[in-house]
Amino acid sequence: MFAFIVPVAKRMLFRLLPLAFLLTVHNISAQPIYSITGKVTDAQTGEGIPFASIALKGKSVGTQSDFDGNYKLTVQTLADSLVTSSIGYITSRKPVSIVAQQTINIQLSASAQQLKEVIVRTRG
């Protein structure tokens, strides 16, 4: 009697194993994906700021704006704010909502710091 049960159990195991694997893979890939899009512009002129850095605060996830200032950031976990910076501008922080898709447009103000005179000398 036991000799018959063992082969049947093996067949059932080999039939159920792929199903269990597929269910596990589906649950792992079912994590939510959040998408944040927007445009980074100069607060004074309204023109897009190219190559501005956009990142989630406290995370190692970020992106850069394109030549027109547009950006898209796709992540699996959100942070409480979006940090935007660019050379010559004051860093900006904007709150992030917990929704699947959102648009956050960012205006950066010019920094008041100016570079001092640069002297180039050659040795000859």
N, C-alpha and C positions, 0 to 999 in steps of 0.2 A: 504494500500500500504506500509506504513512504517513497519507494523508488519511482512511483508515478507522480507524486506531489512535487518533487524537486525539479524535474524538467518543466513542469507547468509553471512553477514559481519563477524559474529562470526566464521563460518566455515572457511572462507578465512583466518582470523587471526590465527586460530589454525593450519592451514596448512602452513602458511608462517613463523610462529614463529620458528619452528625447523630449517628451512632453514636459517633464519637470524642468529640463534645461531651457526650453523655449519660454516657459512661464517666468523663470528667474531672469533671463535676458530682457524680457519685456518689462518687468518691474524695475530693473536697473535703468533702462532707457526712458522710463516714464517720468523722469524728473522734469519739473517745469522749466521752460526756457523763457527768459525775459529779454525783451528787445527795447532798447532806448535809442531814439533817433533825435536829431535836431540840427541846429545851425549855430556856430560860434561867430558872433559879429562884434565889431568895434562899437562901443557905446556912443561915441561921438559921431562917427560917419555912417554907421549902419552897414558898412562893407564886411564881407566875410573874412575871417582870419584863417589863412591857410596854415596847416600843420600844427595847430594847437593840440596840446595833450589833454585827453579826457580820460579819467579813471574813476573807479569806485573807491571811496575812502576806505582805507584799511585792507584793500584787496590787491592782488597782483594782476588784476585784469584792467585793460585799458585799450585805447585806440587813439588815432590822430584824425583831425579833420582833413578833408580833401582841399583842393586848391580854392574852392568856393566857400569853404568853412563848414560844409555839411559833414556829419558823422553818423555812424551806426555802431552801437555796442550791443552784442548778444552775449548773455551770461546765464548761468544756471542758479547762481545765488546773488541776491542783491545786498547792498549796503544802505546805510541811512542817507548818504549824500554822494553827489557827483562832484568831483574836483576837476576844475579846468584851469590850465595855465598855458602861457605863451610868453616868449621873450618880449620884454617891453610893456607887459600888461600886468595888472594886479590879479593874483590868483582868486578864482571865484568858487564858491561852494553853493550847490543847489540841492534841496531835499529831493529824495527819490520816493515815489509811491510804490506800493506792492501790487502792481498790475502787470499783466502779461506784455502789453505794448504801451509805450508812452512817448510823448515828444517833449523834450526839454530844450528850449532855445536859450542860449547863454550870451549875455553881453559882457564883454571885458572892457574895463576902463584902463586907459593908458597910465603907465607908471610915471611918477614925477621924477624919477632918477634919470640923470643924464650922464653920459660918459664924459670924462675929462679928456683933456688934450693928450694925444699919443705922440711920442717922439720916437722916431726910428733912426738909429745910428748904425753906421757900417764901419767895420775895421778894415783898414786897407794897407 
